[in-house]
């Protein structure tokens, strides 16, 4: 077990220091190129001005660069490449033991991370340039959801057809074979978790929550004896911690879509990989481990339904719900710290239920 723990921790630590090392260069580039929105302000999902959000964050939006999430996936891929390179071009046994890129555990998460980061970066660039067919710049939510749905469909078909996965764990019942329904379940879960990525709106908020979620799944994967997948989760945590070093208030840059899309999609993939495929219970605890993301999405849905069914009346001052707390007068750092605590508690609960449930 000692070497397994080392195999998980080394990539995490290395990704952290690589992320710290590359950030000054990335940050300098983002500021020199003025990679932020050229026009302040956001609109709500129904196309109206987000008056409460704009009153709180409007000025900062045009002075803080986007694309900060690139630090996370760049440090992750760089770390993975270094370990792979050393394991294949040296005869040192330790590097062979640390190598964690494997077809059955990490190829799909890496593929998802790469495509999510790439498409998210395209959206960020469109938003920076103020175009993309969307009033606030960037791609519309519908277009982003279409991409997420399409990518999720491809991955779900790979699970279903190539890996012969069609079961999910249900408490009391055990592993339930749902046949082809596995595919739409995967797609809908992925789209729902992705929609929670709008939690990236306060300095340090999203980073802390994603770090907790991937750390939780790293533990679950370890218990499932999916050591390579656990190492991958540790790798992501290390990259996120490097990003957080520079993203705590006042943030030097925003994670934006290149980070949130990559992380939410990959989180869903990891949840399914630690379920029936890994003979674990990773999917059923996803709503707990990712509870802040779930509540973020639900708050937006509830607000929209309230406005439609109650003649424009709102339940929250602003959505997503973390902006509601800001509107109540909570300082942004208090919202962030309490969300982190909330995330740690429920991620821990999710791990416990996955292990002993």
N, C-alpha and C positions, 0 to 999 in steps of 0.2 A: 504493500500500500504506500510505502514511503516514496517510491519512484513515481507512482501515479500522482501523488500530491505535488511533487516537484514538477512533473510534466504539466500540471495545471497552473501552478504559480509562476513558473519561469516566463511563459509567454505573456502573462498578465503584467508582470513587473517590467519586462523588456518593452512591451507596447507602451507602457506608461512613460518610460524614459525616452523612447523614440518620439512619442507624441510631444513631450516637453521640448525635445531637441528641434523638431521641425516647426513648431508653432511660431517662433519669431520670424522665420522666413515667410511662412504663410500669412501671418498677420501683417507683415510689412507689405506684401503683395496686395492684400485685400484693401489696405488703407491707401496705398499709392494709386490703385486703380479705382478707388472710390466705389467699392462693391456693395453699395447700399441702395435702398429705394430712393429714387430721385423725387418722389412725391410722397409726402407724409399722409397717413390716414389709412384706415381699413374699412371694408364694408362687411356687413353681416352676410350670412349664408343666403338670405332672401334678397340681397342686393341693395339694402339700405345702409346708410352711414352708421358705423359703430361708434355712436357719440360718446358713450362712457369710456370705451377703450381709448379712443382718440384723445380724450381729455387727459388721460393718464400717461399714455405712451407716445403720443403723436410726434413730439420733437425728437425723441431718441431714435425713432424708426429711420430717420434720414441721416443719422450720424454714426450708426453702428453697422459694420459690414455683415453681410450674410455669408453663407458657405462655410461657416465655422465647423460644421459637421464633417468636413473633409479631413479634419485632423484625426477623427475617430477611425474612419475606414482606411486612411493612408497609413496610420501607425499600425493598424491591424494587418494589412496586406504586407507592409514592409517587414514586420516581425515574422509573419508566417514564411515569407520568402527567405529571410536570413536563416531561420531554423532549418528549412528545407534544403537550402544551399549547403549549409554546414554538414547536414546529415548525409548528403549525397557526395560531397567532394572531400570529405575527410574520413579518416578511419577511427575517429574518437567515438567510443561506444556511447558516451553520454548524449551526443547529438542524435544518434540513431534512436535512442530512447525518448528524446524530447520531440521528435518529428510527429506531428499530429494531423497532417493533411491526408485524409483517407477517403476513398470513394464511397464507402458505406455510411460515413458519419459527418464529414465536413464539406464534401463537394457541393451539396445542395445549399447549405447555409452560406458558403462563400459566394456561390453564384447569385443567390438572392441579395446578399449584401452589395455586391458589385452592381447589379442592375438597378436596385433601388437607389443607390448612391448616384448612379449616372443619370437616371431619369429625374431624380430630385434636383440634381445640379442644373439640368436644363430648365426646369421650372424656376429655380432661383435666378438664373441668368435672365430669363424673360421678365421676372419681377424687377430685377435691378434696372433693366432697360425700359421698364414701363410698358411692355406689350405682352402679347400672348392671347389676345381676345378676351381679356378679363378686366373689368373696370379698375381693379386694384393692381393690375399687372400680374404677370405669371399666368399659368394655366388655371382654368376654372376647376372647382372641386369635382365636377362631373368628369372632366377629362382625366384628372388624376385618379379618380376612382375606377375609370375604365381601364387605365393602365394597370392599376393594382389588381383589378379583377382578372385581366388577361394574363398577367404574370402568375397569379395565384392558380389560375386554371391549368396552366402548363405544369406547374409544380405539383398540383394535386393529381393530375393525370400520371405524372411520373411516379408518385407514391402508389397510386391505384393500379396502374398497368405494369410498370417496371419492377416495383418493389412488392407488389401484391398486398398492399395495405388497404384494408377495407373495414377495420374494426376500430372502435374507440372504447376506452375504459369508462364504465358507468358504476358508481358505488352500488354495492349490494349485488348487482347483476353480474359484474365482471366485464370481460371483453365482449362487446356486442358487435356482431357483424352487421353493418348497415349497407353493405353492397355499394352500388353506384352513388348512393346518397352521401358517401364520403367526400365526393368531389365538390358538390355545392356547399357542404358543411365547411370544407376547407376554405373555399372562396369567400363565403360570407364571414367566417371568422377573421380572415385576413383583412377584409375590407373594414370590418368593425374596429379591429385593433388599430389599423392604419388611421382611421378617422380620429382616434384619440391622440394622434400625433400633434394636434393643434394645441396640446398642452405646452408646446414650446412658445411661451409668451412672456415669461418672467425670468430674469437672470438666474441661471443655475437650476431652475425647476425641472426641466425635462431630463437633463443630464443625470441628476441624482436618482430620479425614478427609473430610468433605463438601466443605470448601474445596478440598482437593487434587483431589478427583474432578471437581468442576465446572470447576476451572482446566484440568485435563487435557482435558476435552471442549471447552472454549473454544478450545484450541489446535487440536484435531482439526477443529472446525467452521471455524476460520479457514483451515486447509489445504484443506478441502473447498470453500472460497469461500462458506460459509454465514455471512456476516458478521453478519446479524441474530441468528442463533442463538448465535454467538460472543459478541455483545454481551449477550445474555440470560444466558449462563453467567457472564460477567464481573459482571453485575448481582447474581447470586446470591452470587458470591464476596465481593463488597463487603458485602452484608448479613450474611453469615456472619462476616466479619472484625469487623464492628461487634458482633455477638453475642459473639464470642470475647473481645473487649476486656473484657467484664464477666463472662465465664464461666470464665476461667482461675482456678485455685485462689487463694482460696476463691470458688466460684461464687456470683454474686448470685442466680441463678435457673437452672432446668433448661430445656433445649430442649423436652423432652416431646413428646407425639404431634403437636401442632400444627406442630412443626418437623420431626420425623423422618419423619412420614407424608408431608408435603408434599415434602420433599427426596428421599426414596427413590423415590417415584412419579415425580417430575419427572426424576430421574437416569435412570430406565429409559426414559422417553420420549425424552430427549436422546440416549441410546445408540442407539435405533432410528432417530432422525431423522438421525444422522450415519452411518448404514449405507447401505443401498441407496437410500433416499430422497435422500441427499446424495451418492451415488456414492462413499461412503467405507467404512470398516471399523470403525465405532463399536461394533457389537454384540459382535464376537468378542473385543475387548479389555476388555469390561466386567468379566469375572471378575478381571482384573489390576488395573484401575483401582479397582474396588470390592472388592479382595481382603480388607481388614479386615472388611467387611460379610459377605462370603461365608464367611470363617472363623468369624465370630460365629455365623451360622446353623448351620454344620456342627457346631460344638462342642456346640450345644444338641441337635441331632439325634443325634449320637454318644453324648452323655450319656444321653439317653432310651432309645436302643437298648441301651446297656450295662446300664442299670437293669432293663430288661424281660427281657433275655436272660441276664443274669448274676445273677439273684436279688437285685436292688437294689444291686449293686456299681457304684461310680462310677469313671470314668476321671479326671475333673477334680475338684478340690476344690469348685469352684463354676462354674456357667455363667451367662451367656456367658463365654468363655475369659478375658477381661480381668480378671474377678473371681477367676479361678483364680490369676493372677499376684499379685493382691493378697493372696490367702490364703497364697501362698508367702512373703509378707513384703515384696514390692515396695511402696514408697510409691506412692500414686496418681499423683503427678507423674511418677515414673519410667515407669510404665505408659503414661501419656499421651504423654510425649516420645518413647518408643520406638515407639509406634504411629504417631505423626506421621512419624517418620523412615521407618518401614516403608512407610507410605502414600505418601510422596513418591517413594521408590525405585520402587515398583511402578506408580504412576501414570505416572511418567516412562517406564518400560519399556512400558506400554500405549500411550502416545503414540507412542513410537518405532516400535512394531510396526504401529500404525495408519497411520503416515505412509509407512514404507518396506516394509511387509509385502506 
